């Protein structure tokens, strides 16, 4: 095996059942408010009846099969604060504010790198950011891309959530609307989906749906899928294509990589973190198998063409793979791209070669499936 300058990550000889209950959305360095060990874990995935496999202790090297820049991301320690949970609604709001502050420099860098105009406005009373590149590609003059941000349904309010939308506008040379939907703890499910549906209704009055695409990552990926399910239910026109990135499509946490990639993913780490609590905060008393909460349980028949993105170390790789397979089983034109060595949502890391490649694939997919 070839060597690199990064130290390998050591795994644990055994991971207790409780430590399989990790997180679903990457967080920046955020304040510790209450240890996860003090909070009862979410319900464990259903048992298959077979004995679990015990793994030997091992070291996990940083792969040399990715760019030097991505090697540094893979070698980074676990996200600070991943295993802490806010104790009350005020602490959750503080966490959201901290996430905005942590994202500020990256948002500025993205806007400047791509020379973007970002306008805050409202549609149907919902705050949105209209992102316009300095040059719009001729084929995109009548197109629009709609962005739904991630953050565990609790983080990245305001412009902090629009970074992925800004990068898409820059790479695609297409106008993007990023939706600043309401979030828990103040506005649990279905507030976010209500906001997205309301904005979609406004946009349908001005744009041909066949010329619009919807995209988002993590919670945004789940909401992308749920928004299409909602549109189907309500008889609204569907977009011409969608791009859910690493969607947390199954809030029951049943996917294999939730366990297999626990402590391998250095962004989410494991289900025991704050995100497990965030999901419960968002879902409230609703059944986690409700398709508009966990779209993997919905009917994907008639869905628009879809491109899904994940990484080999992503805790939610299984959610992405299972969504892709279910789309294919429903007869949907669905494409899956999985990036070497990446943890959850790391294909959004600004300015990496792999990031440009991931967005390039998504842009080409939209170009191929949206009417001009």
C-alpha positions in Angstrom: 0.0 0.0 0.0 1.3 3.4 -0.9 1.9 5.9 1.9 0.9 9.6 2.2 1.7 12.2 4.8 -1.6 11.9 6.7 -1.9 9.7 9.7 -4.5 6.9 9.5 -7.6 7.0 11.6 -7.9 4.3 14.2 -11.3 2.5 14.5 -12.6 1.0 17.6 -12.5 -2.8 18.2 -16.2 -2.9 19.0 -18.9 -0.3 18.6 -21.8 -0.7 21.0 -25.4 -0.8 19.8 -25.8 2.7 21.1 -22.9 4.0 19.0 -24.6 2.9 15.9 -27.1 5.7 16.4 -25.4 8.6 14.8 -26.0 11.8 12.8 -27.1 12.7 9.3 -25.9 16.2 8.4 -22.4 17.7 8.5 -21.9 20.5 11.1 -19.2 23.1 11.5 -17.4 23.6 14.8 -20.3 24.4 17.1 -20.7 24.8 20.9 -21.1 21.9 23.2 -24.3 22.2 25.1 -25.3 18.7 26.4 -23.5 15.4 26.0 -25.2 12.9 23.7 -24.6 10.3 26.3 -27.2 12.1 28.5 -29.9 11.7 26.0 -31.8 8.5 25.2 -30.8 7.3 21.7 -33.3 7.1 18.9 -34.9 3.8 18.1 -32.4 1.3 16.7 -32.9 -0.2 13.2 -35.0 -3.4 13.2 -32.9 -6.5 13.8 -32.4 -9.0 11.0 -32.2 -11.9 13.5 -28.6 -12.6 12.5 -25.7 -12.0 14.8 -23.7 -8.8 14.1 -20.1 -9.2 12.8 -17.4 -8.1 15.3 -14.5 -6.3 13.5 -10.9 -6.3 14.6 -9.2 -3.0 15.5 -7.6 -1.4 12.5 -6.2 1.8 11.1 -7.9 3.5 8.2 -5.4 5.2 6.0 -6.1 8.3 3.9 -6.5 7.2 0.3 -4.0 8.3 -2.3 -6.5 7.8 -5.0 -8.0 11.3 -4.6 -6.6 14.8 -5.0 -4.1 16.2 -2.6 -6.7 18.8 -1.5 -9.3 16.1 -0.8 -6.8 14.1 1.1 -6.5 16.9 3.6 -10.3 16.9 4.0 -10.4 13.2 4.6 -7.6 13.4 7.1 -9.3 16.0 9.2 -10.6 15.0 12.7 -14.2 14.4 13.5 -16.4 17.6 13.2 -16.1 19.3 16.6 -19.4 19.2 18.5 -20.8 16.3 16.5 -21.6 14.4 19.7 -23.4 17.1 21.7 -27.0 17.9 21.8 -28.7 21.2 22.7 -30.8 21.1 25.9 -33.7 23.3 24.9 -35.2 25.4 22.1 -33.0 28.4 23.0 -29.9 26.3 22.7 -31.0 25.0 19.3 -31.4 28.6 18.1 -27.9 29.3 19.4 -26.6 26.3 17.4 -28.3 27.6 14.2 -26.8 31.1 14.8 -23.3 29.5 15.3 -23.7 27.5 12.0 -24.4 30.8 10.1 -21.3 32.4 11.6 -19.2 29.4 10.7 -20.3 29.4 7.1 -19.9 33.2 6.6 -16.3 33.1 5.2 -17.1 30.3 2.7 -20.2 32.1 1.5 -18.2 35.2 0.8 -15.5 33.3 -1.0 -18.0 31.4 -3.2 -19.8 34.6 -4.1 -16.6 36.4 -5.0 -15.0 33.4 -6.9 -18.1 33.1 -9.2 -18.9 36.8 -9.4 -22.5 36.2 -8.3 -25.3 38.7 -7.6 -27.4 37.5 -4.6 -30.8 39.2 -3.9 -32.9 38.4 -0.9 -36.6 38.6 -1.5 -39.8 36.6 -0.7 -42.1 34.3 -2.6 -45.5 33.5 -1.1 -44.2 35.0 2.1 -41.2 32.7 2.2 -37.7 34.2 2.2 -35.6 33.2 -0.8 -32.3 34.2 -2.3 -32.2 34.8 -6.1 -28.7 34.0 -7.3 -27.7 35.3 -10.7 -24.3 34.6 -12.3 -22.6 37.4 -14.2 -23.1 35.4 -17.4 -26.1 33.1 -18.1 -25.5 30.4 -20.6 -27.7 30.8 -23.7 -29.4 27.4 -23.1 -30.3 28.6 -19.5 -32.0 31.9 -20.3 -35.4 30.4 -19.7 -34.3 27.8 -17.1 -34.3 28.0 -13.4 -32.8 25.8 -10.7 -34.4 25.6 -7.3 -32.2 24.9 -4.3 -33.2 23.4 -0.9 -30.4 23.6 1.7 -29.2 21.0 4.1 -28.5 21.3 7.8 -30.5 18.6 9.6 -33.7 20.7 9.4 -32.3 23.0 12.0 -29.1 24.7 10.7 -27.9 27.3 8.2 -30.7 29.9 8.2 -30.5 32.9 5.9 -27.7 33.3 3.4 -25.6 30.7 5.2 -27.8 28.0 3.6 -27.4 29.3 0.1 -23.8 28.2 -0.5 -24.6 25.1 -2.5 -27.1 27.2 -4.6 -24.3 29.7 -5.2 -21.9 27.1 -6.4 -24.6 25.6 -8.7 -25.2 29.1 -10.2 -21.5 29.5 -10.7 -20.8 26.1 -12.3 -24.0 26.0 -14.3 -24.3 29.6 -15.4 -28.0 29.4 -14.6 -30.1 31.5 -12.3 -30.9 29.7 -8.9 -33.5 30.4 -6.3 -32.5 29.1 -2.8 -35.3 28.7 -0.4 -34.8 29.8 3.2 -37.5 27.5 4.6 -38.7 27.5 8.3 -36.9 25.1 10.6 -37.2 23.3 13.9 -37.4 23.9 16.9 -39.9 26.7 16.2 -41.3 25.2 13.0 -41.2 21.4 12.9 -42.6 19.2 10.1 -44.3 20.0 7.8 -43.4 23.7 7.9 -40.3 23.3 5.7 -42.2 21.3 3.1 -45.1 23.8 3.2 -42.7 26.6 2.4 -41.0 24.7 -0.5 -44.4 23.8 -1.9 -45.6 27.5 -1.7 -42.5 28.7 -3.5 -42.8 26.0 -6.1 -46.4 27.2 -6.8 -45.2 30.8 -7.3 -42.5 29.7 -9.7 -44.9 27.6 -11.7 -46.8 30.8 -12.6 -43.7 32.1 -14.3 -41.7 29.2 -15.6 -42.4 26.0 -17.5 -41.8 23.2 -15.0 -39.9 21.2 -17.7 -37.3 24.0 -17.7 -36.9 23.9 -13.9 -34.8 21.5 -11.8 -34.8 21.0 -8.0 -31.6 20.1 -6.0 -30.3 20.0 -2.5 -28.0 17.9 -0.2 -28.6 15.9 3.0 -31.8 17.4 4.6 -32.1 19.3 1.3 -31.8 16.0 -0.6 -34.6 14.5 1.5 -36.7 17.6 1.0 -36.1 17.5 -2.7 -37.6 14.1 -2.9 -40.4 14.9 -0.4 -41.3 18.1 -2.4 -41.8 15.9 -5.5 -44.0 13.5 -3.6 -46.0 16.5 -2.2 -46.4 17.9 -5.7 -47.6 14.5 -7.0 -50.1 14.3 -4.1 -51.4 17.8 -4.8 -51.6 17.5 -8.5 -48.9 20.1 -9.1 -46.6 20.0 -12.1 -43.3 18.2 -11.4 -39.8 19.6 -12.3 -38.0 18.5 -15.4 -35.2 16.9 -13.3 -33.9 16.7 -9.7 -30.5 16.2 -8.0 -30.8 14.9 -4.4 -27.3 14.8 -2.9 -26.8 12.2 -0.1 -30.4 12.5 1.0 -31.3 11.5 4.5 -34.2 9.7 2.9 -34.8 7.2 5.7 -35.3 8.9 9.1 -35.6 5.4 10.7 -31.8 5.1 10.1 -32.1 1.6 8.6 -29.5 1.8 5.9 -26.4 -0.5 6.1 -23.8 2.3 5.9 -25.4 4.0 9.0 -23.6 1.1 10.8 -20.8 0.1 8.3 -19.5 3.7 8.0 -20.0 4.7 11.6 -16.7 6.4 12.8 -15.4 6.2 9.2 -17.4 9.3 8.1 -15.5 12.2 9.7 -18.4 14.7 9.0 -21.4 12.8 10.6 -19.3 10.3 12.5 -22.3 8.3 13.9 -26.0 8.5 14.7 -25.3 9.4 18.4 -24.7 13.0 17.6 -26.8 16.1 17.7 -28.4 15.3 14.3 -30.3 12.3 15.7 -31.9 14.7 18.1 -32.5 17.2 15.4 -34.3 14.7 13.3 -36.6 13.9 16.2 -37.1 17.6 16.8 -38.1 18.1 13.2 -40.4 15.1 13.0 -42.2 15.7 16.3 -44.9 13.1 16.9 -45.2 12.2 13.2 -44.5 8.6 12.0 -41.0 8.5 10.8 -42.1 6.3 7.9 -44.4 9.0 6.6 -43.1 9.4 3.0 -43.0 13.2 3.3 -40.6 12.7 6.2 -38.8 9.7 4.9 -39.2 9.7 1.1 -37.7 6.2 0.7 -41.1 4.9 1.8 -42.9 6.9 -0.9 -44.0 5.9 -4.4 -41.4 7.1 -6.9 -43.5 6.2 -10.0 -43.6 9.1 -12.4 -40.7 11.0 -10.8 -38.5 13.2 -13.1 -35.0 12.1 -14.1 -32.7 12.2 -11.1 -29.0 12.3 -10.4 -27.8 11.3 -6.9 -24.4 12.0 -5.4 -22.6 10.4 -2.4 -19.1 9.2 -1.2 -17.6 5.9 -0.2 -17.3 7.0 3.4 -20.7 8.7 3.6 -22.8 7.5 6.6 -25.8 8.0 4.3 -24.4 6.2 1.3 -27.0 3.5 1.8 -29.8 6.1 1.8 -28.5 7.4 -1.6 -28.0 3.9 -3.0 -31.4 2.7 -1.9 -33.1 5.8 -3.3 -31.3 5.2 -6.6 -32.4 1.6 -6.7 -36.0 2.5 -5.8 -36.1 5.1 -8.5 -34.8 2.6 -11.1 -37.3 0.0 -9.9 -40.1 2.6 -10.6 -38.8 3.1 -14.1 -37.2 6.5 -13.5 -34.1 7.6 -15.4 -31.8 7.8 -12.4 -28.0 8.2 -12.3 -25.7 7.6 -9.3 -22.2 9.1 -8.8 -20.2 8.1 -5.8 -16.9 9.8 -5.0 -13.8 8.1 -3.6 -13.1 8.6 0.1 -15.7 11.3 0.7 -17.7 11.5 3.9 -21.2 13.0 4.0 -21.7 16.0 1.7 -18.0 16.5 1.2 -18.6 16.9 -2.5 -19.8 20.4 -1.5 -16.4 21.4 -0.1 -15.6 24.6 -2.1 -13.0 24.6 -4.8 -11.8 21.0 -4.7 -11.2 19.2 -8.1 -13.7 16.6 -7.0 -16.3 19.3 -6.2 -15.9 20.8 -9.7 -16.3 17.3 -11.1 -19.5 16.5 -9.0 -21.1 19.8 -10.0 -20.0 19.2 -13.6 -21.9 15.9 -13.7 -25.0 17.5 -12.2 -24.9 20.5 -14.6 -24.6 18.1 -17.6 -27.5 16.1 -16.2 -29.7 19.2 -16.0 -28.6 20.3 -19.4 -29.6 16.9 -20.8 -33.0 16.8 -19.2 -34.4 20.3 -18.9 -36.0 22.0 -21.9 -34.1 25.0 -23.1 
